[in-house]
């Protein structure tokens, strides 16, 4: 069942350079700073959550960072994924960066003959890092502080996962796969729900207060896209219904991921990804670049 609501929103203009093409966003709940990465410039920028004091947190290619993808924050650590955008011999990277100093804590590389895209990540309370690969059926796992990168899951039942979330008790992983949102019991690695294609096209995904929230941007029919709440059952193992919180009208330009702070959802309305050529790393039309706008809305 799908319903729709009318949400109060606030729009914050972020004073960054207009050629970032940000895929990932993360908010530090202690300092109230927002962090965006850049597909084009292979860097990470930050500002206050209300759009002041913009600065470079990570300069271009620092610590071998690549085109920015999913990011998340835990404690004083920013976890930032990156990929080279070439289709042959591509690389993936995960950086762990100390927020208070900008120093590198650790880094992980995936550099093999397979084509892979480390797309998004979730972290358990035991410091397990789970990473999706949107170009395969693989989910990777890193148990900090170990350096091993293991394949946690590789199942045709769960293809091409993009967004990922984990329940507060670490019991379930939620994977935004090509077939819909898949719910996996973390310990047994078993798929416990029957994914619905009606819940496919999800990019960013978060677990918050016993429910899921997701940005849906994968449908050609724009009316199917938007910011959604997915209500879970009491055991958090099945989706009961979805509710569209924000309709993506013509004012939206490819929102991707989001973060939640104090009950508010924050996401970039206009990533402008459709104005970026990944193959050449060039802007398609410089005249169409515009300031980045961050929408703030309540998580119901």
VMD Tcl script that draws the C-alpha trace (Angstrom):
set ca {
  {0.00 0.00 0.00}
  {1.29 3.45 -0.92}
  {0.05 6.71 0.56}
  {1.21 10.31 0.25}
  {1.54 13.21 2.69}
  {2.15 16.94 2.52}
  {5.35 17.79 4.41}
  {6.63 21.11 5.70}
  {10.04 21.76 4.21}
  {12.92 24.21 4.44}
  {15.44 24.85 1.65}
  {19.03 25.78 2.52}
  {21.38 27.05 -0.19}
  {24.90 25.68 0.19}
  {27.71 28.03 -0.97}
  {29.97 25.41 -2.54}
  {31.44 25.41 -6.04}
  {28.76 24.37 -8.50}
  {30.71 21.57 -10.19}
  {30.80 19.15 -7.25}
  {28.08 16.75 -8.45}
  {27.64 15.32 -4.94}
  {26.60 11.70 -4.51}
  {27.17 11.35 -0.76}
  {26.05 13.46 2.22}
  {26.75 13.02 5.94}
  {26.01 15.17 8.99}
  {28.06 15.32 12.19}
  {25.48 15.42 14.98}
  {28.02 16.88 17.44}
  {29.22 19.86 15.40}
  {26.13 20.21 13.15}
  {28.37 20.24 10.08}
  {27.29 18.83 6.74}
  {29.74 16.99 4.48}
  {29.34 16.50 0.71}
  {31.63 14.63 -1.62}
  {32.28 15.21 -5.31}
  {32.03 12.84 -8.25}
  {33.95 15.19 -10.52}
  {36.58 16.66 -8.20}
  {37.33 13.63 -5.97}
  {37.12 15.68 -2.79}
  {34.95 16.32 0.28}
  {33.64 19.73 1.37}
  {31.89 20.85 4.55}
  {29.83 23.73 5.93}
  {27.59 24.44 8.87}
  {24.19 22.84 8.52}
  {22.65 26.24 7.75}
  {25.08 26.82 4.87}
  {27.82 28.98 6.41}
  {31.62 28.63 6.53}
  {32.18 26.43 3.47}
  {35.58 24.76 3.30}
  {37.47 21.82 1.87}
  {37.61 18.93 4.31}
  {39.52 16.68 1.89}
  {41.25 18.21 -1.14}
  {41.24 16.58 -4.57}
  {42.77 13.08 -4.56}
  {44.01 13.47 -0.97}
  {44.79 10.04 0.52}
  {44.12 8.67 -3.01}
  {40.41 9.49 -2.76}
  {38.39 8.77 -5.90}
  {35.03 10.00 -7.21}
  {32.83 10.22 -4.13}
  {29.95 7.82 -3.40}
  {28.28 6.84 -0.12}
  {29.35 8.39 3.19}
  {28.35 7.98 6.81}
  {29.53 9.21 10.20}
  {30.01 7.24 13.41}
  {31.49 9.04 16.40}
  {34.43 11.16 15.27}
  {34.93 9.17 12.05}
  {33.75 9.92 8.53}
  {33.53 6.81 6.35}
  {33.79 7.79 2.67}
  {33.51 5.51 -0.36}
  {34.98 6.35 -3.74}
  {35.34 4.74 -7.16}
  {37.20 5.36 -10.37}
  {34.57 5.87 -13.06}
  {36.36 3.95 -15.81}
  {34.70 0.72 -16.93}
  {37.99 -1.15 -17.28}
  {40.39 -1.84 -14.40}
  {38.42 0.35 -12.05}
  {39.24 0.85 -8.38}
  {37.19 1.29 -5.23}
  {38.31 2.89 -1.98}
  {37.06 3.39 1.56}
  {38.62 6.14 3.67}
  {38.18 6.47 7.42}
  {38.81 10.11 8.32}
  {38.93 11.75 11.75}
  {36.43 14.60 11.70}
  {38.12 16.68 14.39}
  {41.50 16.73 12.63}
  {40.95 15.58 9.04}
  {43.62 12.93 9.56}
  {43.47 9.55 7.84}
  {42.63 6.74 10.26}
  {42.69 3.91 7.73}
  {41.97 3.07 4.10}
  {40.82 0.04 2.12}
  {41.23 -0.60 -1.61}
  {39.52 -2.99 -3.99}
  {41.55 -3.26 -7.17}
  {40.96 -6.41 -9.20}
  {39.86 -7.50 -12.66}
  {36.14 -7.44 -11.83}
  {34.10 -4.31 -12.52}
  {32.83 -3.06 -9.17}
  {31.24 0.03 -7.62}
  {31.36 0.41 -3.87}
  {28.13 2.35 -3.65}
  {26.99 2.74 -0.04}
  {27.73 1.45 3.45}
  {26.30 0.75 6.89}
  {28.14 0.14 10.17}
  {27.10 -2.17 12.99}
  {27.53 -1.49 16.70}
  {30.42 -3.99 16.61}
  {32.22 -1.88 13.97}
  {31.44 -4.20 11.09}
  {31.34 -2.24 7.82}
  {28.92 -3.57 5.19}
  {29.38 -2.21 1.65}
  {27.14 -2.62 -1.40}
  {28.46 -3.19 -4.92}
  {25.88 -1.86 -7.37}
  {27.60 -3.54 -10.34}
  {27.30 -7.09 -8.96}
  {25.37 -9.14 -6.41}
  {28.14 -8.81 -3.83}
  {27.96 -7.28 -0.36}
  {31.37 -6.76 1.25}
  {32.19 -6.87 4.95}
  {35.10 -5.40 6.90}
  {35.50 -6.10 10.61}
  {37.40 -3.15 12.06}
  {40.23 -2.84 12.84}
  {41.15 -5.81 10.60}
  {42.39 -5.13 7.07}
  {40.56 -8.05 5.47}
  {37.87 -7.30 2.88}
  {35.56 -10.31 2.66}
  {32.57 -11.09 0.48}
  {29.75 -11.28 3.00}
  {27.04 -12.15 0.49}
  {26.83 -12.94 -3.22}
  {23.30 -13.92 -4.15}
  {21.23 -13.69 -7.33}
  {18.25 -13.12 -5.04}
  {19.76 -9.73 -4.10}
  {21.11 -8.15 -7.31}
  {22.84 -4.79 -7.78}
  {22.24 -3.31 -4.33}
  {22.59 0.44 -3.97}
  {21.47 1.81 -0.59}
  {22.02 -0.13 2.62}
  {20.89 0.21 6.24}
  {21.18 -1.84 9.42}
  {18.71 -2.19 12.29}
  {19.63 -0.65 15.64}
  {20.08 -4.11 17.18}
  {22.22 -5.26 14.20}
  {19.79 -8.12 13.55}
  {18.87 -7.13 9.98}
  {20.48 -5.59 6.94}
  {18.23 -3.72 4.50}
  {19.45 -3.72 0.90}
  {18.02 -1.55 -1.89}
  {18.41 -4.12 -4.66}
  {17.25 -4.19 -8.25}
  {14.40 -6.48 -7.16}
  {13.28 -4.21 -4.33}
  {14.23 -3.80 -0.68}
  {15.71 -7.07 0.60}
  {15.85 -7.82 4.33}
  {18.68 -10.13 5.37}
  {19.21 -11.65 8.81}
  {22.73 -10.54 9.60}
  {23.90 -13.66 11.46}
  {22.54 -16.30 9.06}
  {22.77 -14.20 5.85}
  {19.28 -15.46 4.96}
  {16.78 -13.38 3.00}
  {13.72 -13.16 5.26}
  {11.26 -11.16 3.15}
  {9.83 -11.39 -0.34}
  {11.12 -8.28 -2.15}
  {8.57 -6.26 -4.10}
  {9.49 -4.58 -7.38}
  {7.18 -1.78 -6.28}
  {9.88 -0.94 -3.73}
  {12.72 -0.85 -6.26}
  {14.52 2.21 -7.64}
  {15.75 3.12 -4.14}
  {19.05 5.00 -3.86}
  {19.84 6.22 -0.32}
  {18.34 4.12 2.51}
  {18.30 4.66 6.30}
  {16.91 2.83 9.33}
  {15.41 5.30 11.79}
  {13.12 4.69 14.78}
  {12.20 1.15 13.71}
  {11.28 2.11 10.13}
  {13.07 2.67 6.83}
  {13.40 5.88 4.84}
  {14.58 5.99 1.26}
  {15.11 8.25 -1.74}
  {13.53 6.67 -4.80}
  {14.98 8.01 -8.05}
  {15.18 4.99 -10.34}
  {11.85 5.20 -12.14}
  {11.46 6.74 -15.59}
  {7.96 7.71 -14.51}
  {8.85 10.68 -12.28}
  {5.60 10.38 -10.32}
  {6.94 7.14 -8.79}
  {10.05 8.87 -7.43}
  {10.32 10.77 -4.16}
  {11.33 10.57 -0.51}
  {9.54 7.61 1.08}
  {8.92 6.11 4.50}
  {8.72 2.31 4.57}
  {6.85 1.09 7.66}
  {8.24 -2.14 9.15}
  {6.44 -4.76 11.21}
  {7.15 -5.15 14.93}
  {10.05 -7.55 14.33}
  {11.55 -5.18 11.70}
  {11.68 -8.08 9.22}
  {8.99 -7.07 6.71}
  {7.76 -3.91 4.99}
  {4.06 -3.34 5.65}
  {3.49 -0.21 3.58}
  {5.15 2.82 2.04}
  {4.31 6.50 2.26}
  {5.61 9.23 -0.03}
  {6.78 12.13 2.13}
  {8.15 14.36 -0.65}
  {7.09 14.38 -4.30}
  {9.98 14.97 -6.70}
  {8.62 17.68 -9.00}
  {10.44 19.59 -11.76}
  {12.27 21.54 -9.00}
  {14.24 18.39 -8.12}
  {17.28 17.26 -10.08}
  {18.37 13.72 -9.16}
  {18.40 13.58 -5.34}
  {20.47 10.56 -4.28}
  {21.34 10.07 -0.60}
  {20.39 11.76 2.67}
  {21.10 11.91 6.38}
  {18.92 12.27 9.46}
  {19.63 14.60 12.39}
  {17.33 15.12 15.38}
  {14.29 13.86 13.49}
  {14.97 15.91 10.36}
  {15.94 14.50 6.96}
  {18.47 16.44 4.89}
  {19.21 15.82 1.20}
  {20.50 17.67 -1.86}
  {17.59 18.55 -4.14}
  {19.71 19.22 -7.21}
  {22.81 17.04 -7.49}
  {22.75 17.84 -11.24}
  {24.21 14.41 -12.03}
  {22.51 14.50 -15.43}
  {24.87 17.38 -16.37}
  {28.02 15.33 -15.70}
  {29.68 12.92 -18.14}
  {31.30 10.17 -16.05}
  {33.25 8.77 -19.02}
  {35.09 12.04 -19.71}
  {34.81 13.58 -16.20}
  {33.48 16.74 -17.85}
  {30.49 19.02 -17.40}
  {27.99 18.64 -20.24}
  {26.70 22.24 -20.14}
  {28.51 24.74 -17.90}
  {25.71 27.27 -18.37}
  {23.25 24.97 -16.60}
  {25.22 24.78 -13.34}
  {23.38 26.18 -10.31}
  {23.90 26.52 -6.54}
  {23.23 23.39 -4.51}
  {20.06 23.36 -2.44}
  {19.58 21.16 0.60}
  {16.04 20.28 1.65}
  {15.15 19.76 5.31}
  {11.98 17.90 6.22}
  {10.64 15.95 9.20}
  {10.99 12.19 9.42}
  {7.47 11.12 10.38}
}
mol new
graphics top color blue
foreach p $ca { graphics top sphere $p radius 0.5 }
foreach p [lrange $ca 0 end-1] q [lrange $ca 1 end] { graphics top cylinder $p $q radius 0.2 }
display resetview
